[in-house]
Amino acid sequence: MAEAKLHLISIEEKYLATITRQLKEVFRNLIHLSPTTIKDLQNNTIDPGDVVILSSDILFGFASQFIPEGCPCIIAKREINYGNMKEVIDLPPGRNILVVNDNWNNTKETVESLRETFFEHNYFPYDPTKPFPSAIDYIITPDEVDLLPKGLGKVIDIGMRLLDIEVFFEVKKLLSLEIESSTLYKRYTKSLILLSKDHTFDESNDNKKIIKDVREVAGYHFSDMIAGSSLMKEPIRQAMTFSKISDPIFLYGEAGTGKNMMAQAIHNDSQYKHGPFVVYHCGFRTHDVLERELFGIENGHDVKMGLIERAHGGTLYITAINELPVFLQKRLVEVIETKKIMRVKGTSYVSVDVRIIMSSTYSLDKLLNEGVIDQELAYLLSRSAVHMPSLSERKEDIEDLIENIKKDCIERI
């Protein structure tokens, strides 16, 4: 039987990689799957009779000019990954929970899913323009930790939402796939488990590549950065110079100035570009959690690798460095200087080769004045510090930025 053609179109590469994995787990060799980001979509990519899945309805207007007339088009419905919900299941009933997602529609959808199944709690959708109830017990977010409001520490990250089961039945119908409904249900459940946060992939095969594709890829290059203004050209020039050496780099500037994008560009322009790009946000975590997640932990023969080791051969981008306690900053200095780490409860050092990029909304001088950064770390970072100017300082770039947003159909501004 000839393979059917299914096109999957998304905005973000990370989400595209994840739902591509999910579709392949369910349909196996029954389909020929062609995933692409909206910015890479071209004429003649989609043939008449092919089926198209759009990850969001906001893509339709732009994508429709590339979709032949009569091609079935599915607007993907998302659902929370129930494989990541153990922490929520274990909560005492009646908790007040703030739900944070990347935009208002997605936040409301997440709240609706939670209310349908985990009805024991009270859910409040987060609107950054409005105050939220003061008596919040927990925050739930589907893989959007960077968007969390400050000052609340009890966070449950339930991982990104995946494709709803309805999408799979719609694909089955449109492509007349020969798969029993009961088999489809079972494979769908398996896909949730495989894509859950706690699932451990076998690193001896291609699953190691899947982890990298889904979670640890830097998608931006210096050529993607808009820099018509002289204020933006200078930090890019500095970053391109710093990318050629292995010293740690410090990016600072207001929220929304492109620090994450710059970190990715540095990674892709460096000797570490073939390794993973691992991002870690220091906010909303206790000191012991920060230590375990960064440095790993040993318990006899049971070893859990930390993010520093996971970034071996690549880049570890640590955001909100001012939220990291000074004693852990000192341990990072040791890693930078010796290229070795000691896991929590470890008995010997482990060699690591990793480029570390750090960022904050505050300058090094301000961090030093407030006593929230180790002096030796500040000295190391001062040699490769890049200031990201605010948009109000680079008004000549605004028009180009708006056109770029329209072109790429980016959800977040």
C-alpha positions as CSV (number, residue, x, y, z in Angstrom):
1,M,0.0,0.0,0.0
2,A,1.4,3.4,-1.0
3,E,2.2,5.7,1.9
4,A,-0.2,8.5,2.5
5,K,1.2,12.1,2.7
6,L,0.6,14.1,5.9
7,H,2.1,17.6,6.3
8,L,2.6,19.0,9.8
9,I,3.1,22.8,10.0
10,S,4.0,24.6,13.2
11,I,5.5,27.9,14.4
12,E,8.1,26.7,16.8
13,E,10.8,24.1,16.0
14,K,10.7,22.6,19.5
15,Y,6.9,21.9,19.4
16,L,7.2,20.7,15.8
17,A,9.8,18.1,16.8
18,T,7.7,16.9,19.7
19,I,4.4,16.4,17.8
20,T,6.3,14.8,14.9
21,R,7.5,12.2,17.4
22,Q,4.0,11.7,18.7
23,L,2.5,11.2,15.2
24,K,5.3,8.7,14.3
25,E,4.7,6.7,17.4
26,V,1.0,6.3,16.7
27,F,1.0,5.8,12.9
28,R,4.4,4.2,12.3
29,N,4.8,3.4,8.6
30,L,1.2,4.0,7.7
31,I,1.9,7.6,6.7
32,H,4.6,9.6,5.1
33,L,5.1,12.6,7.4
34,S,6.5,15.9,6.3
35,P,7.0,18.3,9.1
36,T,8.0,22.0,8.5
37,T,8.0,25.3,10.3
38,I,5.8,28.0,8.8
39,K,8.8,30.2,7.9
40,D,10.2,27.3,5.8
41,L,7.0,26.6,3.9
42,Q,7.4,27.0,0.2
43,N,5.3,26.6,-3.0
44,N,4.9,23.1,-4.3
45,T,5.7,21.6,-0.9
46,I,2.1,20.3,-0.6
47,D,0.5,18.3,-3.4
48,P,-3.2,18.1,-4.2
49,G,-4.9,15.4,-2.1
50,D,-2.4,15.6,0.7
51,V,-3.6,16.2,4.3
52,V,-2.4,19.2,6.3
53,I,-2.2,19.6,10.1
54,L,-1.8,23.2,11.4
55,S,-0.6,23.5,15.0
56,S,-2.6,26.6,15.5
57,D,-5.5,28.4,13.8
58,I,-3.4,31.6,13.5
59,L,-1.3,29.8,10.8
60,F,-4.2,29.4,8.4
61,G,-4.2,32.8,6.8
62,F,-0.5,32.6,5.9
63,A,-0.4,28.8,5.2
64,S,-3.5,28.8,2.9
65,Q,-1.5,30.4,0.1
66,F,0.7,27.3,-0.1
67,I,-2.1,24.7,0.3
68,P,-3.7,23.5,-2.9
69,E,-7.4,23.9,-3.2
70,G,-9.3,20.9,-1.8
71,C,-6.6,19.7,0.5
72,P,-8.1,18.6,3.8
73,C,-6.7,20.9,6.6
74,I,-6.9,20.0,10.3
75,I,-6.5,22.7,13.0
76,A,-4.8,20.7,15.7
77,K,-6.5,20.5,19.1
78,R,-4.0,20.3,22.0
79,E,-4.3,18.4,25.2
80,I,-2.3,18.2,28.4
81,N,0.1,15.2,28.6
82,Y,-1.4,13.0,31.3
83,G,1.9,11.3,31.7
84,N,3.2,14.4,33.5
85,M,0.3,14.8,35.9
86,K,1.4,12.7,38.9
87,E,2.3,15.8,41.0
88,V,-1.2,17.2,40.3
89,I,-2.8,13.9,41.2
90,D,-1.0,13.8,44.5
91,L,-2.1,17.3,45.6
92,P,-4.6,17.6,48.5
93,P,-8.0,18.6,47.1
94,G,-9.2,22.2,47.1
95,R,-5.9,23.8,46.1
96,N,-5.9,27.3,44.4
97,I,-3.9,26.9,41.2
98,L,-2.7,29.7,38.8
99,V,-2.4,28.4,35.2
100,V,0.2,30.1,33.0
101,N,0.6,29.6,29.3
102,D,2.1,31.6,26.4
103,N,-1.1,33.4,25.3
104,W,-4.6,33.9,26.6
105,N,-6.3,31.3,24.3
106,N,-3.8,28.6,25.2
107,T,-4.2,29.5,28.9
108,K,-8.0,29.1,28.7
109,E,-7.7,25.8,26.9
110,T,-5.3,24.4,29.5
111,V,-7.6,25.5,32.3
112,E,-10.5,23.8,30.6
113,S,-8.6,20.5,30.3
114,L,-7.5,20.7,34.0
115,R,-11.1,21.4,35.2
116,E,-12.5,18.5,33.2
117,T,-10.2,15.9,34.7
118,F,-8.6,17.3,37.9
119,F,-11.8,18.9,39.1
120,E,-10.8,18.8,42.8
121,H,-9.0,22.1,42.6
122,N,-9.7,25.8,41.8
123,Y,-8.0,27.1,38.6
124,F,-7.3,30.7,37.8
125,P,-6.1,31.6,34.3
126,Y,-3.2,34.0,34.4
127,D,-3.6,37.3,32.7
128,P,-0.4,39.5,33.0
129,T,-2.5,42.6,32.7
130,K,-4.7,41.8,35.7
131,P,-4.0,41.0,39.4
132,F,-4.4,37.3,40.4
133,P,-5.7,36.0,43.7
134,S,-3.3,36.3,46.5
135,A,-4.1,32.9,48.1
136,I,-2.4,30.9,45.3
137,D,-1.1,27.5,46.4
138,Y,0.6,26.4,43.2
139,I,1.4,27.5,39.7
140,I,0.8,25.0,36.8
141,T,2.5,25.7,33.4
142,P,2.8,23.6,30.3
143,D,6.5,24.1,29.6
144,E,6.4,27.9,29.9
145,V,8.5,28.5,33.0
146,D,10.0,31.7,31.6
147,L,6.6,33.4,31.6
148,L,5.8,32.8,35.3
149,P,5.0,35.8,37.5
150,K,7.6,36.5,40.1
151,G,7.2,35.9,43.8
152,L,5.5,32.5,43.7
153,G,7.7,29.4,44.2
154,K,5.5,26.3,44.1
155,V,5.6,25.5,40.4
156,I,4.4,22.4,38.6
157,D,5.7,22.2,35.0
158,I,3.4,19.6,33.3
159,G,5.4,19.8,30.0
160,M,4.1,21.0,26.7
161,R,0.7,20.0,25.5
162,L,0.5,17.4,22.8
163,L,-2.0,16.6,20.0
164,D,-5.4,15.5,21.2
165,I,-6.7,12.1,20.4
166,E,-9.3,13.7,18.1
167,V,-6.5,14.7,15.7
168,F,-5.4,11.1,15.3
169,F,-8.9,9.9,14.5
170,E,-9.4,12.7,12.0
171,V,-6.2,11.7,10.2
172,K,-7.3,8.1,10.3
173,K,-10.5,9.1,8.6
174,L,-9.1,11.5,6.0
175,L,-6.3,9.1,4.9
176,S,-8.5,5.9,5.2
177,L,-5.8,4.4,7.4
178,E,-6.1,0.7,8.2
179,I,-5.6,0.8,11.9
180,E,-8.1,-0.4,14.5
181,S,-9.5,2.2,16.9
182,S,-8.4,0.2,19.9
183,T,-4.8,0.0,18.5
184,L,-4.9,3.8,17.9
185,Y,-5.9,4.4,21.5
186,K,-3.2,2.1,22.9
187,R,-0.5,3.8,20.7
188,Y,-1.7,7.2,21.7
189,T,-1.4,6.3,25.4
190,K,2.1,5.0,24.7
191,S,3.0,8.3,23.0
192,L,2.0,10.3,26.1
193,I,4.3,8.1,28.2
194,L,7.2,8.3,25.8
195,L,7.0,12.1,25.7
196,S,6.5,12.5,29.4
197,K,9.2,14.3,31.4
198,D,10.0,11.3,33.5
199,H,10.6,8.9,30.6
200,T,14.2,7.8,30.2
201,F,15.2,7.2,26.6
202,D,17.8,4.5,25.7
203,E,20.9,6.5,24.8
204,S,22.3,3.6,22.9
205,N,20.1,4.2,19.9
206,D,18.4,7.0,17.9
207,N,16.3,8.1,20.9
208,K,19.3,10.1,22.0
209,K,18.9,12.1,18.9
210,I,15.2,12.6,19.5
211,I,15.9,14.1,22.9
212,K,18.3,16.6,21.3
213,D,15.9,17.4,18.6
214,V,12.9,18.0,20.9
215,R,14.5,19.8,23.8
216,E,18.1,20.9,23.1
217,V,18.3,22.6,19.7
218,A,19.3,26.2,19.1
219,G,17.3,27.5,16.2
220,Y,18.6,31.0,15.8
221,H,21.7,32.3,14.1
222,F,23.2,35.8,13.9
223,S,21.7,36.2,10.5
224,D,18.2,35.9,12.0
225,M,18.8,38.9,14.3
226,I,17.4,42.3,13.2
227,A,20.1,44.9,13.7
228,G,19.5,48.0,11.6
229,S,20.3,50.3,14.5
230,S,23.9,50.9,15.6
231,L,22.9,50.1,19.2
232,M,22.1,46.5,18.1
233,K,25.0,46.1,15.7
234,E,27.5,46.5,18.5
235,P,26.2,43.7,20.8
236,I,26.0,41.4,17.8
237,R,29.6,42.3,16.9
238,Q,30.7,41.6,20.5
239,A,28.8,38.3,20.6
240,M,30.3,37.1,17.3
241,T,33.8,37.8,18.8
242,F,33.0,36.1,22.1
243,S,31.5,33.0,20.3
244,K,34.9,32.1,19.0
245,I,36.4,31.5,22.5
246,S,35.3,29.2,25.3
247,D,35.0,31.8,28.0
248,P,31.6,32.2,29.8
249,I,29.4,34.9,28.4
250,F,27.0,37.2,30.2
251,L,24.0,38.7,28.5
252,Y,22.0,41.4,30.3
253,G,19.1,43.7,29.4
254,E,15.5,44.2,30.0
255,A,13.0,41.3,29.5
256,G,12.1,40.9,25.8
257,T,15.4,42.3,24.4
258,G,16.4,39.0,22.7
259,K,18.8,37.4,25.2
260,N,17.6,33.9,24.5
261,M,17.9,34.5,20.7
262,M,21.4,35.9,21.2
263,A,22.5,32.9,23.3
264,Q,21.3,30.5,20.5
265,A,23.1,32.5,17.9
266,I,26.3,32.4,19.9
267,H,26.0,28.6,20.3
268,N,25.5,28.1,16.6
269,D,28.5,30.3,15.8
270,S,30.8,28.4,18.2
271,Q,32.9,25.3,18.3
272,Y,30.0,23.8,20.5
273,K,27.4,24.1,17.7
274,H,27.2,20.4,17.1
275,G,26.4,19.7,20.8
276,P,23.2,20.3,22.7
277,F,21.8,23.7,23.7
278,V,20.4,23.4,27.2
279,V,18.4,26.2,28.8
280,Y,17.9,26.5,32.6
281,H,15.9,29.1,34.4
282,C,17.0,29.6,38.0
283,G,13.8,31.2,39.3
284,F,11.1,29.5,41.4
285,R,13.3,26.7,42.7
286,T,14.6,25.8,46.1
287,H,18.4,25.7,46.7
288,D,18.5,21.9,46.9
289,V,16.5,21.5,43.7
290,L,18.8,24.0,41.9
291,E,21.8,22.0,43.0
292,R,20.4,18.6,42.0
293,E,19.2,19.8,38.6
294,L,22.4,21.5,37.7
295,F,25.0,19.1,39.1
296,G,23.2,15.8,39.3
297,I,23.1,13.4,42.2
298,E,24.5,10.0,43.1
299,N,22.8,7.5,45.4
300,G,25.0,4.4,45.3
301,H,24.8,3.0,41.8
302,D,21.8,5.2,41.0
303,V,23.2,8.3,39.1
304,K,21.0,11.1,37.8
305,M,22.9,13.3,35.4
306,G,22.6,17.1,35.9
307,L,22.1,19.7,33.2
308,I,25.8,20.6,33.2
309,E,26.7,17.0,32.2
310,R,23.8,16.8,29.8
311,A,25.2,19.9,28.0
312,H,28.6,18.2,27.6
313,G,30.0,19.2,24.2
314,G,27.5,22.0,23.9
315,T,26.1,25.1,25.6
316,L,24.4,25.5,28.9
317,Y,22.4,28.8,29.0
318,I,21.5,29.8,32.5
319,T,18.9,32.5,32.8
320,A,18.1,34.7,35.8
321,I,21.6,34.1,37.3
322,N,20.7,36.5,40.1
323,E,18.2,33.8,41.4
324,L,21.0,31.3,41.8
325,P,22.5,31.2,45.4
326,V,26.1,32.4,45.7
327,F,27.3,29.0,47.0
328,L,26.2,27.4,43.7
329,Q,27.7,30.2,41.7
330,K,31.0,29.4,43.3
331,R,30.5,25.8,42.2
332,L,30.0,27.1,38.6
333,V,33.2,28.9,38.8
334,E,34.9,25.6,39.7
335,V,33.3,24.0,36.6
336,I,34.5,26.9,34.4
337,E,38.0,26.8,35.6
338,T,38.6,23.0,36.0
339,K,36.1,21.6,33.5
340,K,35.0,19.1,36.2
341,I,32.0,18.7,38.4
342,M,31.1,16.9,41.6
343,R,27.6,15.5,41.8
344,V,25.5,15.9,44.9
345,K,26.6,13.0,47.2
346,G,29.3,12.2,44.6
347,T,32.7,10.7,45.5
348,S,34.7,11.7,42.5
349,Y,34.9,14.4,39.9
350,V,33.4,14.1,36.4
351,S,35.0,15.8,33.4
352,V,32.8,18.1,31.3
353,D,33.4,20.3,28.3
354,V,30.6,22.9,28.2
355,R,30.3,26.5,27.2
356,I,28.3,28.4,29.8
357,I,26.2,31.5,28.9
358,M,24.4,33.4,31.7
359,S,21.9,36.1,31.6
360,S,20.1,38.6,33.9
361,T,17.9,41.6,33.5
362,Y,20.5,43.4,35.7
363,S,24.0,44.5,35.0
364,L,27.0,43.0,36.8
365,D,27.6,46.2,38.7
366,K,24.0,46.1,40.1
367,L,24.3,42.4,41.0
368,L,27.6,43.1,42.8
369,N,26.1,46.1,44.7
370,E,23.2,44.0,45.8
371,G,25.4,41.1,46.9
372,V,23.7,38.5,44.7
373,I,26.6,37.4,42.6
374,D,29.9,35.8,43.5
375,Q,32.8,38.2,42.9
376,E,35.0,35.7,41.1
377,L,32.1,34.8,38.8
378,A,31.4,38.4,38.1
379,Y,35.0,38.9,37.2
380,L,34.9,36.0,34.7
381,L,31.7,37.2,33.2
382,S,32.9,40.9,32.9
383,R,35.4,39.8,30.3
384,S,32.6,38.7,27.9
385,A,29.6,40.8,28.9
386,V,27.0,41.9,26.2
387,H,24.4,44.5,26.9
388,M,21.1,44.0,25.0
389,P,19.4,47.3,24.3
390,S,15.7,47.8,24.9
391,L,13.4,48.3,22.0
392,S,12.7,51.9,23.1
393,E,16.5,52.5,22.6
394,R,16.4,51.1,19.0
395,K,13.3,52.6,17.5
396,E,14.7,52.4,14.0
397,D,14.4,48.6,14.3
398,I,10.7,48.5,15.2
399,E,9.3,48.5,11.7
400,D,11.6,45.6,10.6
401,L,10.8,43.7,13.8
402,I,7.0,44.0,13.1
403,E,7.4,42.8,9.6
404,N,9.5,39.9,10.8
405,I,6.8,38.9,13.3
406,K,4.2,39.0,10.5
407,K,6.4,37.0,8.2
408,D,7.1,34.3,10.6
409,C,3.7,34.2,12.3
410,I,5.3,34.2,15.7
411,E,2.8,33.9,18.6
412,R,4.8,35.7,21.2
413,I,5.9,39.3,20.9
